[in-house]
Amino acid sequence: MVYLTVEQHQEVVRRLLALARNRANKIPFHPEGMEYHSLMVCFLLHNLSVAETLLRLSDSFGKEWFPVTVGYAITRTMFETDVTAHYISNAAAERARQYIDFSAVLNKRQMDACLKHRNSKEPSWREAMSMLWQNHWEPRQLEISKKFDVVASQFTRTTKNGKQAVFQNWSGKKLRDMAIEVNHVEAYDIFYAELSSFAHVDVHLADRFLQHRLDGPVWSQRADEFDIGNVFRHAASFLTCYLEMFGRQFKTWPETEVENCWQMPSSNGTDFRHFV
């Protein structure tokens, strides 16, 4: 296996972006229905936005000061959309509807949290939540509660104690369980676990700003080239996986066109593609 340089991974991302952007206005309607069609296009646009943001950050900050922790954090969402999209596509119409219906649970959860914290012990929180309740949630309270009641049964399970518990997410499954079902478990355990450090702010994030030197520790935003390459490698890999699935689902581009975005002339005149 031949590994690509930072610049080559960036070039792969640019090529993938160009491929998708050039066909974005020619996406045929999917036979599984509007909900599925809409979600897949929304996920596509999100991943393209992340990829373009990474390239613009690189152009703006340069290699030396590229914000790697930000890059890792936003690249993580590309994996989540990829797994979610693959999982939904296995039962497209049903799961797309379920994904969308979960918005009623999210709205009810947020509304109830605001109502609860109107009684906060902190005066500033009581004031803020009262204003939010009055201007945002109270006018919609009946509507939100009604929509929640309609879908609640499909997002509720009985616990071991015999109590009813609402799902924490739309599928009622952990992301890793979804990844297993769509053959992404290796990527979850290796890549996603690494990227999660930058979403959950563990010590691996802090380590990116600490440099150990003979004369003592130095704190700096200067980027390590390995991290920059890693960000763009993940972005290119996740975007490739999503575009391949999207192409199969919507017949917008063959997988070979996506794969060709990885072709780079090596020093011996042959082409290679990085592992995805």
BAVOZA-913492 format. One line per field, with one value per residue: residue number from 1; x, y negated, z of N, C-alpha, C in turn. Coordinates in pm, whole numbers, plus 50000, padded with zeros to 5 digits. Example, Ala and Ser with C-alpha at 12.3 -4.5 7.8 and 13.67 -1.06 7.14 Angstrom:
<recs>
seq (1,2)
n.u (51319,51285)
n.v (50569,50225)
n.w (50780,50708)
ca.u (51230,51367)
ca.v (50450,50106)
ca.w (50780,50714)
c.u (51320,51290)
c.v (50330,49997)
c.w (50780,50787)
</recs>
This chain:
<recs>
seq (1,2,3,4,5,6,7,8,9,10,11,12,13,14,15,16,17,18,19,20,21,22,23,24,25,26,27,28,29,30,31,32,33,34,35,36,37,38,39,40,41,42,43,44,45,46,47,48,49,50,51,52,53,54,55,56,57,58,59,60,61,62,63,64,65,66,67,68,69,70,71,72,73,74,75,76,77,78,79,80,81,82,83,84,85,86,87,88,89,90,91,92,93,94,95,96,97,98,99,100,101,102,103,104,105,106,107,108,109,110,111,112,113,114,115,116,117,118,119,120,121,122,123,124,125,126,127,128,129,130,131,132,133,134,135,136,137,138,139,140,141,142,143,144,145,146,147,148,149,150,151,152,153,154,155,156,157,158,159,160,161,162,163,164,165,166,167,168,169,170,171,172,173,174,175,176,177,178,179,180,181,182,183,184,185,186,187,188,189,190,191,192,193,194,195,196,197,198,199,200,201,202,203,204,205,206,207,208,209,210,211,212,213,214,215,216,217,218,219,220,221,222,223,224,225,226,227,228,229,230,231,232,233,234,235,236,237,238,239,240,241,242,243,244,245,246,247,248,249,250,251,252,253,254,255,256,257,258,259,260,261,262,263,264,265,266,267,268,269,270,271,272,273,274,275,276)
n.u (50084,50054,50094,49919,50021,49970,49886,49799,49583,49416,49371,49225,48989,48905,48852,48644,48451,48410,48308,48060,47936,47904,47701,47490,47252,47120,46993,46798,46455,46399,46262,46173,46044,45960,46054,46280,46437,46480,46625,46864,46973,47005,47198,47405,47458,47541,47783,47932,47952,48107,48347,48419,48449,48672,48872,48871,48947,49206,49315,49292,49429,49665,49922,50079,49929,49686,49367,49356,49208,48951,48909,48914,48687,48465,48485,48416,48136,48085,48127,47919,47690,47728,47710,47449,47301,47354,47236,46966,46905,46876,46617,46447,46209,46058,46245,46335,46105,46077,46310,46257,46019,46113,46176,45966,45995,46239,46175,45980,46135,46320,46144,46033,46262,46319,46091,46127,46363,46282,46238,46483,46752,46924,46906,46955,46925,46656,46532,46616,46510,46241,46188,46250,46060,45819,45835,45902,45840,45589,45378,45369,45314,45086,45072,45323,45311,45094,45192,45399,45259,45139,45348,45483,45464,45618,45872,45928,46026,46000,46152,46379,46279,46015,45923,45829,46034,46166,46324,46670,46778,46684,46675,46680,46900,47250,47513,47727,47610,47448,47650,47767,47565,47577,47821,48037,48190,48467,48566,48428,48535,48805,48852,48631,48634,48876,48823,48621,48739,48776,48529,48427,48610,48843,49161,49321,49254,49353,49623,49699,49777,49997,50343,50627,50941,51303,51367,51140,50771,50571,50306,50098,49928,50020,50013,50044,50186,50109,49858,49711,49714,49575,49319,49228,49251,49059,48832,48828,48799,48552,48377,48406,48295,48031,47954,47977,47771,47553,47562,47496,47235,47096,47174,47352,47625,47879,48056,48319,48387,48398,48603,48812,48883,49079,49307,49643,49947,50225,50570,50692,50548,50314,49968,49793,49567,49447,49372,49031)
n.v (50119,49779,49471,49162,48818,48518,48312,48464,48607,48391,48316,48536,48496,48256,48345,48530,48355,48196,48386,48453,48199,48129,48292,48237,48107,48286,48503,48784,48849,49052,49381,49477,49278,48938,48874,49039,48971,48697,48702,48837,48658,48435,48535,48573,48305,48204,48348,48260,47992,48005,48109,47903,47696,47784,47767,47492,47397,47493,47345,47092,47093,47223,47482,47486,47374,47497,47571,47841,47978,47881,47963,48246,48276,48190,48358,48599,48602,48671,48942,49029,48949,49110,49377,49363,49313,49545,49734,49651,49690,49963,50024,49839,49658,49699,49652,49397,49247,49296,49177,48908,48867,48869,48614,48503,48611,48500,48226,48223,48306,48095,47885,47969,47961,47690,47599,47725,47600,47346,47320,47303,47279,47077,46736,46606,46811,46879,46648,46641,46885,46843,46637,46769,46972,46826,46694,46883,47163,47188,47085,47299,47522,47700,47802,47929,48121,48273,48378,48532,48724,48866,49010,49135,49405,49558,49496,49585,49800,50086,50106,50313,50289,50266,50017,49748,49621,49359,49361,49276,49195,49177,49436,49609,49755,49795,49612,49775,50028,49989,49947,50200,50344,50243,50310,50149,50167,50190,49942,49786,49869,49802,49554,49379,49390,49264,49005,48923,48831,48563,48455,48512,48397,48511,48613,48645,48439,48216,48280,48207,47946,47930,47939,48128,48036,48019,47807,47775,47777,47660,47464,47452,47357,47459,47681,48037,48221,48485,48497,48320,48451,48677,48579,48503,48747,48903,48751,48774,49053,49106,48948,49066,49322,49250,49128,49342,49511,49336,49302,49562,49578,49369,49373,49185,49163,49393,49632,49647,49393,49253,49392,49332,49081,49111,49176,49130,49021,49212,49225,49412,49411,49554,49595,49544,49622,49503,49692,49739)
n.w (50000,49917,50067,50056,50021,50220,50046,49829,49937,49984,49722,49633,49780,49662,49402,49445,49542,49313,49136,49258,49279,49011,48928,49088,49023,48873,48984,48991,49087,49368,49377,49625,49758,49870,50130,50177,49953,50005,50251,50181,49996,50159,50341,50160,50082,50328,50374,50155,50223,50456,50353,50176,50358,50506,50310,50265,50515,50517,50304,50414,50665,50612,50601,50834,51044,51041,51177,51343,51540,51512,51251,51281,51445,51288,51072,51181,51173,50913,50900,51065,50919,50698,50798,50902,50668,50515,50684,50689,50419,50396,50458,50315,50277,50515,50727,50669,50713,50986,51086,51028,51171,51429,51495,51632,51885,51961,51966,52169,52384,52408,52463,52709,52867,52874,53007,53255,53352,53394,53654,53770,54011,53966,53913,53663,53478,53523,53432,53161,53061,53104,52926,52686,52691,52683,52435,52245,52297,52439,52264,52089,52229,52251,51991,51961,52165,52077,51832,51930,52079,51875,51755,51958,52041,51865,51935,52186,52448,52666,52976,53178,53427,53383,53312,53091,52843,52649,52331,52295,52059,51709,51594,51803,51854,51927,51765,51696,51680,51459,51275,51267,51141,50884,50792,50877,51100,51156,51074,51254,51506,51479,51324,51390,51668,51721,51617,51785,52014,51976,51968,52216,52376,52507,52653,52430,52258,52404,52396,52141,52152,52305,52328,52383,52490,52525,52690,52833,52853,52577,52464,52187,51884,51653,51380,51340,51078,51030,51153,50994,50747,50828,50889,50630,50502,50636,50569,50288,50263,50396,50244,49997,50046,50099,49857,49680,49771,49733,49458,49374,49470,49343,49083,48976,48931,48834,49041,48960,48871,49110,49237,49066,49143,49326,49192,49148,48999,49067,49178,49016,48789,48790,48895,49203,49467,49774,50070,50149)
ca.u (50000,50126,50016,49918,50065,49863,49837,49727,49452,49337,49332,49116,48868,48863,48795,48515,48360,48378,48221,47925,47880,47868,47579,47394,47125,47070,46963,46661,46373,46415,46131,46131,45961,46016,46128,46411,46508,46519,46730,46991,47027,47051,47324,47504,47495,47619,47917,48001,47980,48220,48466,48456,48495,48809,48961,48880,49028,49344,49356,49297,49528,49789,49955,50139,49832,49556,49303,49332,49103,48825,48898,48874,48552,48361,48496,48343,47996,48076,48111,47785,47592,47749,47650,47305,47246,47358,47138,46833,46883,46840,46470,46449,46089,46021,46342,46336,45990,46109,46411,46192,45921,46180,46182,45863,46054,46342,46108,45918,46245,46371,46040,46023,46382,46299,45989,46189,46464,46220,46244,46624,46796,47001,46815,46977,46864,46510,46491,46637,46416,46106,46177,46247,45930,45713,45846,45927,45777,45449,45284,45368,45308,44983,45109,45436,45263,45008,45276,45472,45166,45112,45460,45552,45465,45724,46001,45921,46051,45979,46279,46379,46197,45875,45887,45836,46145,46172,46453,46765,46793,46573,46670,46677,47023,47375,47572,47811,47522,47412,47771,47781,47465,47610,47959,48128,48236,48610,48582,48379,48627,48936,48846,48533,48682,48978,48761,48534,48817,48769,48392,48405,48713,48926,49299,49382,49238,49448,49758,49732,49827,50111,50464,50730,51076,51406,51365,51011,50653,50532,50168,50093,49826,50087,49960,50133,50152,50038,49718,49647,49690,49474,49188,49186,49235,48927,48729,48825,48747,48409,48304,48408,48198,47895,47926,47955,47636,47459,47561,47418,47094,47034,47226,47407,47762,47926,48160,48450,48416,48438,48734,48913,48926,49196,49420,49752,50069,50331,50704,50733,50460,50189,49864,49756,49455,49459,49270,48909)
ca.v (50000,49653,49367,49032,48701,48425,48244,48560,48630,48272,48323,48634,48429,48160,48420,48582,48241,48158,48490,48441,48069,48125,48372,48206,48062,48390,48619,48831,48875,49191,49448,49506,49170,48808,48868,49100,48885,48573,48728,48870,48535,48353,48592,48541,48163,48185,48398,48170,47870,48034,48122,47771,47619,47826,47710,47347,47378,47515,47230,46974,47103,47283,47608,47470,47336,47560,47608,47985,48028,47847,48052,48378,48273,48181,48477,48705,48604,48737,49085,49050,48942,49226,49494,49342,49328,49687,49804,49615,49745,50105,50029,49697,49580,49712,49589,49253,49193,49305,49074,48777,48859,48850,48470,48474,48647,48400,48101,48242,48315,47959,47806,48011,47914,47547,47587,47767,47506,47219,47322,47316,47204,46963,46632,46577,46920,46866,46538,46680,46989,46784,46566,46868,47039,46735,46652,46991,47292,47182,47077,47424,47633,47797,47865,48018,48235,48355,48451,48633,48832,48945,49098,49182,49552,49621,49460,49618,49940,50124,50139,50433,50260,50255,49879,49703,49528,49308,49379,49164,49149,49214,49579,49689,49833,49722,49597,49891,50137,49958,49968,50345,50390,50197,50349,50038,50177,50162,49796,49731,49897,49739,49413,49301,49381,49159,48875,48888,48757,48419,48413,48527,48317,48586,48568,48642,48303,48129,48313,48142,47811,47942,47992,48155,48001,48038,47696,47768,47783,47543,47472,47386,47399,47507,47812,48145,48262,48612,48470,48259,48560,48766,48515,48511,48888,48942,48682,48836,49189,49104,48892,49171,49425,49197,49106,49472,49554,49245,49335,49685,49555,49271,49391,49056,49186,49528,49635,49627,49249,49215,49453,49263,48958,49147,49212,49033,49077,49235,49195,49508,49398,49629,49530,49615,49567,49527,49778,49674)
ca.w (50000,49911,50134,49989,50096,50258,49926,49746,49999,49956,49582,49626,49830,49558,49290,49487,49546,49177,49080,49314,49245,48868,48905,49194,48967,48784,49067,48964,49205,49409,49383,49762,49808,49897,50256,50156,49858,50072,50350,50115,49938,50272,50388,50057,50092,50451,50354,50064,50298,50545,50270,50127,50475,50537,50210,50286,50634,50476,50225,50499,50773,50566,50665,50967,51147,51016,51305,51329,51630,51446,51136,51329,51500,51186,50987,51251,51131,50783,50927,51119,50809,50611,50863,50908,50534,50480,50767,50639,50285,50404,50462,50282,50304,50655,50817,50642,50784,51129,51113,51024,51279,51558,51524,51733,52014,51991,52003,52300,52481,52428,52527,52849,52937,52897,53112,53380,53401,53434,53800,53809,54128,53919,53861,53521,53402,53532,53343,53022,53024,53099,52798,52579,52697,52642,52295,52149,52323,52483,52153,52013,52325,52217,51864,51985,52245,51992,51737,52007,52113,51754,51719,52079,52055,51785,51993,52328,52481,52805,53040,53261,53545,53342,53284,52952,52820,52512,52266,52299,51921,51622,51563,51925,51856,51931,51632,51667,51637,51321,51194,51249,51044,50749,50766,50903,51239,51166,51067,51380,51616,51457,51283,51467,51806,51722,51593,51897,52114,51950,51997,52360,52442,52602,52661,52297,52207,52473,52352,52013,52178,52395,52267,52483,52445,52626,52784,52899,52767,52500,52419,52057,51788,51533,51342,51302,50941,51035,51184,50877,50652,50884,50871,50491,50469,50683,50489,50155,50276,50429,50131,49895,50083,50083,49715,49617,49805,49669,49315,49354,49500,49255,48947,48934,48884,48865,49143,48899,48868,49245,49261,48985,49212,49407,49108,49148,48940,49164,49129,48913,48674,48807,48974,49325,49541,49917,50129,50196)
c.u (50088,50039,50028,49971,49945,49801,49758,49591,49361,49287,49220,48985,48816,48795,48658,48411,48316,48284,48078,47860,47831,47741,47467,47257,47061,47036,46819,46586,46381,46278,46083,46055,46036,46101,46270,46496,46564,46634,46863,47056,47078,47184,47437,47552,47575,47763,47998,48038,48100,48349,48513,48508,48639,48908,48979,48960,49176,49396,49376,49411,49664,49819,50002,50036,49694,49495,49261,49220,48965,48803,48853,48728,48445,48367,48422,48199,47979,48060,47970,47679,47606,47686,47499,47239,47245,47251,46996,46806,46848,46690,46424,46325,46055,46116,46355,46222,46015,46208,46346,46093,45986,46196,46079,45914,46158,46279,46044,46024,46300,46270,46030,46144,46371,46199,46048,46280,46411,46221,46387,46655,46876,46907,46831,46916,46712,46461,46503,46536,46273,46085,46167,46112,45820,45715,45859,45843,45629,45351,45270,45344,45207,45019,45221,45392,45178,45092,45356,45382,45140,45222,45524,45565,45579,45863,46006,45947,46024,46112,46267,46294,46049,45829,45901,45946,46147,46314,46540,46793,46687,46562,46654,46800,47144,47434,47659,47727,47475,47531,47794,47687,47500,47758,48058,48194,48385,48635,48534,48484,48760,48922,48754,48575,48788,48915,48675,48608,48798,48626,48365,48511,48788,49071,49369,49364,49340,49591,49798,49789,49950,50229,50570,50868,51174,51404,51230,50895,50625,50390,50153,49978,49888,50045,50072,50090,50076,49889,49644,49614,49581,49333,49141,49175,49098,48818,48716,48763,48597,48326,48298,48300,48056,47860,47905,47814,47532,47448,47482,47269,47025,47081,47284,47548,47802,48037,48298,48487,48460,48578,48844,48961,49050,49320,49522,49874,50177,50466,50749,50637,50332,50092,49837,49636,49471,49345,49152,48829)
c.v (49876,49545,49234,48923,48617,48363,48340,48595,48509,48272,48425,48570,48331,48234,48477,48472,48203,48258,48472,48308,48066,48202,48334,48166,48167,48518,48663,48860,49023,49258,49481,49390,49045,48804,48923,49014,48761,48596,48755,48746,48443,48403,48563,48397,48135,48229,48311,48039,47889,48038,47985,47682,47655,47766,47560,47314,47395,47397,47107,46979,47154,47410,47590,47448,47394,47606,47754,48035,47996,47939,48192,48379,48271,48300,48595,48715,48671,48888,49114,49045,49063,49351,49482,49365,49473,49766,49776,49684,49894,50128,49885,49619,49581,49635,49439,49184,49190,49196,48936,48760,48831,48702,48432,48506,48542,48267,48111,48243,48175,47872,47840,47963,47766,47525,47621,47659,47363,47207,47340,47234,47080,46858,46605,46685,46913,46759,46578,46784,46939,46709,46662,46939,46950,46708,46767,47116,47282,47170,47209,47545,47739,47873,47967,48141,48329,48440,48560,48752,48924,49048,49168,49333,49617,49588,49489,49767,49963,50167,50267,50415,50244,50114,49849,49598,49487,49326,49254,49110,49214,49365,49666,49777,49740,49716,49718,50010,50115,49985,50117,50394,50351,50220,50233,50049,50149,50011,49730,49748,49825,49589,49329,49285,49272,49021,48829,48814,48606,48365,48415,48457,48398,48542,48566,48508,48211,48154,48243,48001,47811,48006,48008,48124,48018,47929,47678,47770,47650,47565,47391,47441,47452,47652,47911,48197,48394,48588,48409,48366,48653,48709,48533,48656,48938,48878,48745,48976,49191,49051,48993,49276,49375,49181,49238,49523,49468,49276,49461,49661,49468,49280,49261,49068,49329,49523,49610,49480,49199,49268,49380,49133,48984,49175,49098,49096,49091,49212,49290,49510,49477,49550,49611,49547,49602,49616,49698,49777)
c.w (50000,49973,50060,50080,50137,50134,49836,49805,49977,49812,49562,49670,49725,49441,49325,49492,49405,49112,49127,49275,49100,48838,49001,49141,48875,48860,49041,49093,49239,49425,49523,49826,49847,50024,50239,50062,49928,50170,50284,50052,50048,50326,50288,50071,50218,50429,50258,50135,50391,50465,50221,50240,50509,50438,50229,50412,50600,50396,50313,50599,50725,50644,50809,51076,51123,51149,51308,51421,51575,51326,51175,51373,51391,51089,51048,51203,50995,50800,50978,51009,50718,50670,50866,50772,50490,50556,50718,50506,50285,50419,50435,50325,50453,50747,50791,50716,50935,51168,51121,51140,51414,51591,51629,51873,52055,52036,52141,52410,52512,52501,52675,52929,52968,53010,53249,53436,53418,53586,53852,53934,54090,53858,53711,53432,53407,53437,53197,52977,53018,52969,52681,52574,52641,52491,52196,52174,52358,52367,52075,52102,52285,52089,51885,52064,52162,51895,51808,52038,51994,51729,51839,52086,51978,51838,52143,52347,52629,52865,53121,53386,53511,53314,53135,52938,52673,52458,52285,52160,51833,51598,51686,51939,51871,51790,51597,51620,51492,51228,51168,51140,50901,50716,50777,51040,51254,51164,51194,51490,51601,51430,51371,51612,51820,51710,51711,52008,52099,51962,52146,52443,52549,52588,52525,52229,52272,52425,52224,52033,52268,52323,52375,52424,52559,52732,52852,52802,52698,52450,52291,51974,51659,51504,51311,51166,50938,51060,51064,50773,50698,50866,50727,50443,50512,50597,50351,50162,50302,50312,50017,49923,50061,49935,49641,49646,49734,49520,49285,49371,49394,49110,48891,48879,48919,48970,49085,48892,49005,49273,49185,49050,49297,49323,49104,49082,49046,49099,49020,48795,48684,48891,49099,49386,49687,49965,50181,50274)
</recs>
